Amino acid sequence: MGGGGVAPPAVTASGAKMKHLLLAAVLLFETFLPASTRCTAPTSEFHLDGNFLIGGLFDIHYAWGAGRHHRPEALDCSTQCFSISNYRRFQLMRFTVEEINNSTSLLPNVTLGYEMFDHCSDTLSFPGILKLISVNGEIRPWAEPNTKLSKVIAVVGPFTSTQALTVAPFFVVDLIPMVNYGSSISIFSKKAKFPSFLRTVHPNSDVIEVIVTVLKHFNWRWVAFLYTADDFGSDSLDLFVNRVRDTDICIGYTKDLNADTNFSRLFSHIELLRIRVIVVFTDEVAAEVLIKSAIRFNVTNKVWIANDAWSLNKHLPKMEEIRSIGTVLGVAQPIVTVPGFGDFIRSAEGQTECGYDGQQMCGNHVFNCSDWSAQRILEADPSFSFPVYSAVYAIAHALHKTLQCEEEGCNNITVYPNMVLAELQKSNFTLLNHTIQFDQNGDLKFGLYFLVFWNSTGDAQKFGFYKFYPTVNLYINSTKIIWYTNKEVPTSLCNQECPDGYARKQNYIHRCCFTCEICPNETYINVTEDPYNCISCKDTEWSNEGSTSCNLRLVEFISFTDMGAVLIMVGASILMGLTVAISVLFAFNYNTPVVRSAGGPMCFLILGCLAVCSVSVFFYFGKPTNASCILRYVPFLLFFTVCLACFVVRSFQIVCIFKIAAKFPKLQRWWTKYHGQWLLVTGAFTAQALLLIVSFAHDSPRPYNETSWHHDQIVLFCSVNLEATSFSLVVLCLLSCLCFIFSYMGKDLPKNYNEAKAITFCLLLLILTWILFVTIYMLYHGKFIQSLNALAVLCSLYSFLLFYFLPKCYIIIFQSHKNTPQYFQCLIQNYTKTISK
């Protein structure tokens, strides 16, 4: 491949396959090359001699629709549709090369030339490609590397992604740089496949990012996505789907556009789905067909979002009917005015030759070849113009560094394309106040997009921008936009937003289609985090039905300063004082019949246990802790067991003296000999202590936040495992029953000497107290249940203190004549005479 320079010697296995492909192409090369020209630029516009050549591929004409061929021949591009915007880019490359050749600072004493071709088809327009890689009309893939070198050091273009995918392997195999100005699909960023591919446009991913940002800004969540049926469209669809996957945006409809698209059916589907925002990611030609079809089928009240390929279209915004379709927004490349380009076009006016007179059909449009004046070229869509301009300059700067140029001139060295590629990848220069620099993927590092809308005068008016580097910067001034809804931003939702406090229930495959369900009590909805699920409040929080947040529960417990608590604690203190006073009184009158009949030494045990039990009352108040919960129950359960055991003993002893002793004298002797009363008390105490130890070891009382009683309150409570403590309660119940049975047996004993009646009455009060408490506990739920529990404990203690011990104190103090042995002996004798009759 001879002349000024090509690739280095290394050729991979894939490169070898490409060489064989090129060898096959050579056989058709002479058949492909003769392509007739009918309405095109003169031959001199496509070729310029120079020390180094830059290849250029521009689809000045484009093939619309699927064509067929029946013999191997090149497509006659001049018979296809003419694109004035692409012709403008073609002329801009000519101007750029001429500007560089006239420069004294860039490539001094070196002349750049070009070899450009009208690349109008993805698969049938290969003569230009073959000529660029040929030397003297020959392609020799088997030639030694770096011999027979072509003068082409780099290629600018082609414009579309599918074209670039088709031709790139011809250049990549020998590392000939391709600096592209329009191909934006993602695969070109993979340097493993396209090591010599660079581009001066941003990839599709950047445009998609801008579009999604706009959708999110205006809260458009129900959209259609239309794209061209080619690599460019498929890539954009994949990127868009992946980008919106984790957002609130739903794609209600997608459709690829081609020459056979049924637009009536397409728009009917969009209307049926109630979609108001349509993202159109297509080339300029497909967009024109789409928009004109929308006008023809009377599509109204839509927001159209254009990608950068057609957002600056000059023809569509001027149409009178364009206002009827709605509002057109777009992502647009910055419009950079290239100084001198207008003069260049005007000076070249009239050089275009038409080989025939008349009109050219392109789809549904009619063109006259002679209509393309310099003014119309300059007024054509300026998109991708600066990318062409910067692509040529990037190659020139790379060649400048490769030739080690200085002010006086450049070194005369052999230049290979891979050497230019190495310098291209390190590009870093400023062009018309824009920094040109590539990242490791060959994509532009700097840049921004403008956000535009088509105003009433038919112009693309800016309303914001999106800057990529070094930091992302978004600015949107939506007040500039003239909406079809008269100043109000249009909405596009599958369903209207749920009211506050309602969660979305998804109906279909789309997240955006849902019904609304109110969140129940104790839950709330946070639409910013998860609009589909009601979130349960924490245990310390509460909420009403349909809430958007939880409220802190009011923490309730009986404090020590509560009036009821104070009264109960005073009562407990009085009880402790009374037990001490009674103990002192009994101690001074220990040998009297009243004290002896009340139990003698056992009285002091009962009074001591009553005093210890009263201590538990104090732990029902204040904020519960592990210790307070245990001390709330242990003293009462353990020592009240001793009290009941003592009263069982007293009841049994009374009945034994008056009734059992005569009938069962041996039982009385055994009871007296082995101190049966103390054995029973000790056994009851030991059994209850073991049961409490076992049950509390399994599940001890602990603080508990009771939240089920009141939804807006937390009642600080002590939880007790009833199953674990059930055996301890059974012991208490058993002792109470025995006590009641024995005391009831002695109901007919002497009136003034009837301990059994007093015990029976105390037990009745005890039973009634706890029945009343359990009833209230089942009916009332609140913090005061703890006060009632403490009161029940205190009443249980007072029942024995007041109705068993206090009458005896009264006799000791006020009726001392009854506290004599003679009086008691007389009562017993009278009772004995009575029962003997």
Salt bridges, closest charged atoms under 4 A:
GLU45 OE2 - ARG94 NH1 3.97
ASP49 OD1 - HIS47 NE2 2.64
GLU73 OE1 - ARG71 NH2 3.10
GLU115 OE1 - HIS47 ND1 2.57
GLU115 OE2 - LYS131 NZ 3.98
ASP118 OD2 - HIS61 ND1 2.61
GLU138 OE1 - ARG140 NH2 2.96
ASP174 OD2 - LYS19 NZ 3.29
ASP206 OD2 - HIS202 ND1 3.02
GLU209 OE1 - ARG243 NE 2.72
ASP256 OD1 - LYS255 NZ 3.28
GLU271 OE2 - LYS302 NZ 3.02
ASP343 OD1 - ARG346 NH2 3.41
GLU423 OE2 - LYS426 NZ 3.60
ASP443 OD1 - ARG199 NE 2.67
ASP459 OD1 - LYS318 NZ 3.23
GLU497 OE2 - ARG221 NH2 1.58
GLU497 OE1 - ARG504 NH2 3.17
GLU517 OE2 - LYS505 NZ 3.57
GLU522 OE1 - ARG553 NH2 3.08
GLU556 OE1 - LYS783 NZ 3.05
ASP699 OD1 - ARG702 NH1 2.69
ASP748 OD1 - LYS659 NZ 3.13
GLU755 OE1 - LYS808 NZ 2.58
